[in-house]
Amino acid sequence: MAKRSRLAARPGQRRPLQRTGRPDADATRAPGKVTALEEARAAELEAAIVAEEQAAETARRNRERGRRIGGSAEAVGGVSYTSVPLAVRAAEEYGYVKRDMRRIVILAGFLLGILVVLQILVNGMHLFTL
């Protein structure tokens, strides 16, 4: 005796699709047309984008003005390219190199001082034997 299947049809066959009688209103609309509601939404989005861009531009201008008035460009972390000579820009931009070199020299001097003190204690005064 053959096994029974719970399916109504044979394997590999599908049920017919159940379709509605009428298409939706959106489906009958021409593809190039835009409704008034969509237009209003697009206008709102565009106005919001323009407002954000203006706010960002205003903030950028204020930062630039603060850099020019408040101090040098490297103190703020940015670089301002105005119509100044290259030597002036290089002096402003590479100020951090001068600070770093000064720190390195101070640290090297401190370490050399420690070595000199140890040299005197070990070899000069014979305080320690290694």
Buried (B, 14 or more C-beta within 10 A) or exposed (E): EEEEEEEEEEEEEEEEEEEEEEEEEEEEEEEEEEEEEEEEEEEEEEEEEEEEEEEEEEEEEEBBEEBEEEEEBBEBEEEBEEEEEEEEBEBBBEBEEEEEEEEEEEEEEEEEEEEEEEEEEEEEEEEEEE
